[in-house]
Amino acid sequence: MARVGVAAGWAMLQVAAVGAVALAVSALTEHPLVVPATVLGAAIVFGLLNVIPSLGWLRPVLLTSGWRSVTDLLRDPVPTEGLIHSAMLAAGYLVVGLAVAVAGTLRREA
């Protein structure tokens, strides 16, 4: 049950990071349909960039690169490197996304 809880918390952090990016895009645009198109497009582009071998240097900063590491929770012992890296990356996207959203909202209301 502990591993299921860790997987759920880890997945919530990943979804929160995507939500923060969507919120940032929403704060910077006036067209509501741009937000889902941008977030879905970014997820697809990140996924494509992740599988191109010559762009391996870009992999550590792509949000989607660590999404498959949740399967590490099924192994014994649990390799935590991928989970921790992906969680820290999602936390970074979350902080930057929320900061851009707050700045965009304050700019708009000023």
C-alpha positions as CSV (number, residue, x, y, z in Angstrom):
1,M,0.0,0.0,0.0
2,A,2.9,2.3,0.7
3,R,4.1,1.9,-2.9
4,V,0.7,2.7,-4.3
5,G,0.6,5.8,-2.1
6,V,4.0,6.9,-3.4
7,A,2.9,6.3,-7.0
8,A,-0.3,8.3,-6.4
9,G,1.6,11.2,-4.9
10,W,4.3,11.1,-7.6
11,A,1.6,11.1,-10.3
12,M,-0.2,14.0,-8.6
13,L,3.0,16.0,-8.7
14,Q,3.4,15.3,-12.4
15,V,-0.1,16.4,-13.1
16,A,0.3,19.5,-11.0
17,A,3.4,20.4,-13.0
18,V,1.4,20.1,-16.3
19,G,-1.4,22.1,-14.7
20,A,1.0,24.9,-13.6
21,V,2.3,25.1,-17.2
22,A,-1.3,25.3,-18.4
23,L,-2.1,28.0,-15.9
24,A,0.9,30.0,-17.0
25,V,-0.2,29.8,-20.6
26,S,-3.7,30.8,-19.6
27,A,-2.3,33.8,-17.7
28,L,-0.4,34.9,-20.8
29,T,-3.1,34.6,-23.4
30,E,-6.6,35.9,-23.9
31,H,-7.8,33.0,-26.1
32,P,-9.1,30.1,-24.0
33,L,-8.6,27.4,-26.7
34,V,-4.9,28.2,-26.9
35,V,-4.3,26.6,-23.5
36,P,-5.3,23.0,-24.2
37,A,-3.8,23.1,-27.6
38,T,-0.5,24.4,-26.2
39,V,-0.3,21.9,-23.3
40,L,-1.3,18.9,-25.5
41,G,1.1,20.0,-28.2
42,A,3.9,20.4,-25.7
43,A,3.3,16.9,-24.3
44,I,3.5,15.5,-27.8
45,V,6.6,17.5,-28.8
46,F,8.3,16.5,-25.5
47,G,7.5,12.9,-26.2
48,L,9.0,13.1,-29.7
49,L,12.1,14.9,-28.5
50,N,12.5,12.2,-25.9
51,V,12.9,9.4,-28.4
52,I,15.3,11.1,-30.9
53,P,18.7,9.7,-30.0
54,S,20.7,12.7,-31.1
55,L,18.8,14.9,-28.7
56,G,19.8,12.9,-25.6
57,W,21.4,16.0,-24.1
58,L,17.9,17.6,-23.9
59,R,16.3,14.6,-22.1
60,P,17.1,15.7,-18.5
61,V,15.0,18.9,-18.9
62,L,11.9,17.4,-20.6
63,L,9.0,17.0,-18.3
64,T,7.8,13.8,-19.9
65,S,11.2,12.0,-19.9
66,G,10.7,10.5,-16.4
67,W,7.0,9.6,-16.6
68,R,7.9,5.9,-17.2
69,S,9.9,5.7,-14.0
70,V,6.8,5.1,-11.9
71,T,7.1,1.5,-13.0
72,D,10.3,1.3,-10.8
73,L,8.0,1.1,-7.8
74,L,7.1,-2.5,-9.0
75,R,10.8,-3.6,-8.6
76,D,12.4,-4.9,-5.5
77,P,14.6,-3.1,-4.4
78,V,13.1,0.1,-5.7
79,P,15.6,2.2,-7.9
80,T,14.8,5.7,-6.8
81,E,17.1,7.7,-9.1
82,G,14.5,8.1,-11.9
83,L,11.6,8.8,-9.5
84,I,13.6,11.5,-7.6
85,H,14.9,13.2,-10.8
86,S,11.4,13.2,-12.3
87,A,9.9,14.6,-9.1
88,M,12.5,17.3,-8.8
89,L,11.9,18.2,-12.5
90,A,8.2,18.4,-12.0
91,A,8.7,20.6,-8.9
92,G,10.8,22.9,-11.0
93,Y,8.1,23.1,-13.7
94,L,5.5,23.7,-11.0
95,V,7.4,26.6,-9.4
96,V,8.2,28.3,-12.7
97,G,4.7,27.7,-14.0
98,L,3.1,29.2,-11.0
99,A,5.5,32.1,-10.9
100,V,4.8,32.9,-14.6
101,A,1.0,32.6,-13.9
102,V,1.2,35.0,-10.9
103,A,3.3,37.5,-12.9
104,G,1.0,37.3,-15.9
105,T,-2.1,37.8,-13.7
106,L,-0.5,40.8,-11.9
107,R,0.6,42.3,-15.2
108,R,-2.9,41.9,-16.6
109,E,-4.7,43.4,-13.6
110,A,-2.2,46.4,-13.2
